[in-house]
Every structure is written in structure tokens, then in C-alpha cells.
Amino acid sequence: MVPMSEKTDKKDDLIICRCEEVTKKEILEAIRDGARSISAVKKRTRAGMGLCQGKTCCDLVRHILAQETDQKIEHLPPSTYRPPIRPIKGSVLSGS
């Protein structure tokens, strides 16, 4: 396990979640604050809550979480996915 240091690195400015513009630094801070699952990181940072619903960033978050918490990736359950909800007109449902 690589110990978490308090100093920031240029690599920490790397955007992990493009939809919500969440950086690696924000994810590391969430882990330091006690996040031990992908869902916990998601709740603290919004990583995985954008339009792609984590399809592009979930694996990156899992790798960071596993590395920082000394867990095996296969022991980290995947995050939940929900399709984006948008209002639609009633006429679309009725076929009019």
C-alpha cells in the first residue's frame, strides 16, 4: 500500500470524472475522510453521477480506492447505476 501523504502532487489535479469534473485530489480527500466504498466516494464527490453514470470513471475510482485502502478490487462492489431522468410531455406517453 502506498501511504497517503498530505502534500499535493500534479497528478492529483488529474480529472477522474469528466462529467462532474472531479479530480483525483477530491477522491483522495474523500477516502481520507472515511470513504471505504465506491458509493461512499460517489456521495462525497459526485464522481459517477454525471451523464455517463460512471461508465468512464467508475473503474478509475475503484483502482484509486483499492490502492489507498489496501483492498482488493474484486472485494469492492460496483456502484449503482441509474439512468438520467428528464421530464417528458404526457403526449409522448399517450402516442398523440
Stockholm file with secondary structure:
# STOCKHOLM 1.0

chainA/1-96         MVPMSEKTDKKDDLIICRCEEVTKKEILEAIRDGARSISAVKKRTRAGMGLCQGKTCCDLVRHILAQETDQKIEHLPPSTYRPPIRPIKGSVLSGS
#=GR chainA/1-96 SS CCCCCSSCCGGGGCEEETTTTEEHHHHHHHHHTTCCSHHHHHHHHCTTCSTTTTTTTHHHHHHHHHHHHTCCGGGSCCCCCCCCCCCCCHHHHHTC
#=GC SS_cons        CCCCCSSCCGGGGCEEETTTTEEHHHHHHHHHTTCCSHHHHHHHHCTTCSTTTTTTTHHHHHHHHHHHHTCCGGGSCCCCCCCCCCCCCHHHHHTC
//
